[in-house]
C-alpha cells in the first residue's frame, strides 16, 4: 500500500514539473511575441513623411497636368502607403494604437492611391487628381479621432470651406460666398495658431499672410456685388492657398 502511494506521489510530482515547464515555455513564447510586435516609431514617422511628400507632389503635378511628374509621385505614394499597411497595419504606432479602424483606414488609403494610379494609366489626369482628394478627409478623420490634429488638418478644414465658397462664386451666388468669409477667416487663424510644421522656414509667416490678403480681397469684391470679380478673386484665393499647401502642407502623418 505504501509503495502504491509513493508511486502516485512521484507521478503527481512529475506531472507538475511537466505542466510548469509548459507554462514557462508559453511565457517565453509570449515574451518573444511581444518583442516581435515592438513598433519602430522612428521609421513609421519617416515613411509617413515620405508618403506625404509624394501625396503633395501628386496633387500639384496632376493639377498642372504634368503626366511624368504625376506618375512618379503617385507610384511613390502607392509604394510608401503599401509598405505602411503591410508593416504597421496590424501593429500601429502609439498614436493609433487604440484606433480600432486603423488597419482598415490605412488599407483604404492604399486603395485611394491605387485608384488614382489607375486613372493616370488610362490617361485621365483630371480623374487621377480628383481621386486623390478623399485622402484629405481620411487622414483628417483619423487625426481627429485620435486627438492628434496639427497644422495640416487645419489646412484641410480651410480647404473644404474654400472649395464650397469657390463653387458658390462660380454659380454667381455672391450672397452665399459672403456667408463663408467669417468661417474662412476663423479657420485660417487656426492655421496660423497651429504649431509650425518641420518644413516651416523664414518665409512661413509671409506665405500664410498671402492667404489672409486673398480672403480680404475676396471680401471686398463680394461687397461690390460684381459676380465676375468675385469669381476671379475666389480663384486667386485658391492659388494663394495652393502655394502654401505645396510648400508646407501635411495630410499623411
N, C-alpha and C positions, 0 to 999 in steps of 0.2 A: 504493500500500500504506500509506504514511504517512498519507494523507488518510483512509483507511478506519479506521485505528487511532485517529486523532483523533476521528472521528465516534463510535466505540464508547465512548471515554473520556467524551466530552461526554454521551452517552446515559446512562452509568452514574452520572455526577455528578448529572444531572437527576433520575434515579430516586431516588438517596439523599436529595436535597433534598425530594422529594415525600413519601418514607417518613418522614423526620424531621418534616416538617410534620404529617403524620397522627398521629404519636406524640405530638407536643406538644399537638395538639388533643385527643387522647384523654386526656392527662394533665390538661388543663384541665377536660374533662368530668368526670373523676374527682374533681377538686377541688370542682367545683360540686356533684356528687352528695353528697360528704362533708359539705359545708357545709349542704346541704338536710337531712341526717339529724341535725344537732345537736339534742339534746333540751332542751326548756325545763324544766329540773328544778324551777324555782320554780312554774311553772304546774301541773305534774304534781302536786306536793305539795299545792297549794291545791285542785285539783279533787278529788283523792282525799279530802282532809279534808272537803270539802263532801259527797262521796258517803257518807262515814262518818256524818256528822251526819244525813243523810237516812235512812241504814240504822237507826241507833239510834232515831230518831223513829218509823220504820215498825214496828220491833219493839215499842216501847212502846205506840203507838196501836192496833196490831192486837190486842195482848194486852188492852187496855182496851176493845176493841170500838168504838172511835171511828172510824166509817167515813170521815167527812170528812177528819180528820187523816191517816188511813191512806192515803187516795187521794192527797193532795198530797205526802206524804213518799215513797210508793212511786213516783209519777210522777217526782219529783225524782231518786230513786235510779236509775231506768232511764235518765233523760236524762244524768246525770253519768257513769255507767258506760259508756254507749254512746259518749259523747264520748271517754272514755279509750281504749276499744277502737279507735275509728276513728283517733284521733290518735297513740296510742302503742303500738298493737298490734304494728306492725312495727318500731317504733323505741322500745324500752323505755328507761326511765331507768337510770342506772348500777347501782342496787341490784338490778335484774333483768336486766341486760344479758347475763349468761351463763346465764340460765334458758331452756332450750330449750322449756319448756312455757308460758312467759309469755303468748304470744298466745292459745293455746287456753284458758288459765285465765281470762283477762280476758273472753274471749267467753262462757265458761261462767258467769261472774259476771253478765253481762248476761242470760243465759237464766234464771238463778235469779230475778233481779228481775222479769223479764217474766212468768214463771210466777206469781209472787205477785200481780202486777198482774192477770193473767187470773182468778185465783181471786177477787180482790176484785170484779172486773167481774161475776162470777157470784154475787155477794152471799154468798160463803163466806169470811168474815173469819178464821175459825179456820184454814182451809186456807191462807189468804194469809199468816198468821203462821208456820205450820209450814213453808211453802215458803221462808221467809227463813232458816231455821236453817242449811242447808248452807253458807251464805256464811261462817259462822264457820270451819268446817273447811277451806274452800277457801283462805282467806287465812292461816290458821294454817299450813297445809302450804306455802304459798308463802313465808311468812316463815321457816319452819324450814329449808327447802331452801337459802335464800339467806343464812342466818345473820343475820337482822335481827329476831329476836324482841324484843318490847317488852312493856310492862305489859299491854296489851290481849290479847296472846297468852296471858299467864299467867291472865288472866281467863277466856279460852276454855277452858284446861285445867281450871281450877277448876269452871267451868260444867258440863263434861262429867261430872266426878265427882259434883258436886252433884245433877245430874239422875238419875244412877244411884242415889244414896242416897235421893232422894225416891221413886223408883219402888219401891225396896225397902221404904220406910216405908209406902207405900200398899198394899203387898202383905202388910203385917203381919209382915215379916221383920226383926225387931229386931236379930237377930244380924248379919245382912248389913249393916244400917245401921251398926252398931258397927264393922264392919271398914273402913268408909270414913272414919271420923273421923280417923285419923292422916294419911291422904292429904289430906283437906280442910285440916287444919291446916298441913301442909307446903306445899301449893300456895298457900294464902292467904299464907303467909310469903313465898313467891316474888313474889306480887303486891306486897306491901309493900316488898320489897327492890328491886323494879324501879325504873328511872328514872321519876320522876313525869311524867305527860303534861302537855302545854302547858295543858290545861284545869284542872289542879290549882289549888286556891285554899286559903284559910285553913282551910276545913272538910275538906280532903282526908284528913288522918290520922284525924280524928274519924269520918269516914264509913267508912273502912276498918275502924276499931275496932268498928263496929256488927256487922260480919260475924264478927269474932273472937268477940264476945259471943254471937252466934246459934249459932256452932259449939259453944261451951261449953255453952250451954243444951241443945242437941240431944244432946250427950254425956251430960249429966246425966239427961235424960229416957230415954235408951237404958238407962242403969244401973237405972232403976226397972222396966224391962220392960213398961211401960204403952204398948201399941201406939197407942192413941188419942192420948196425949200426944206420942209420937214423931212421928206424922203432923202434928200441929199445929205442933210445933217445926221439923219439916223444911220446912213451908210458910213459917214465919217466916224461916227461913234464905234461902229463895228470894226473899222480899220484900226482905230486907236487901241481898242481892246485886243485885237488880233496881234498887234505888235508886242503888247505886254505879255500876252499868253505865250507867244512864240519864244520869248526870252526867259520868262520866269514861271510859266505855267506848270503846275503839278496836278495830275489826275491820278496816276497809278502810284500807290505807295502802301 
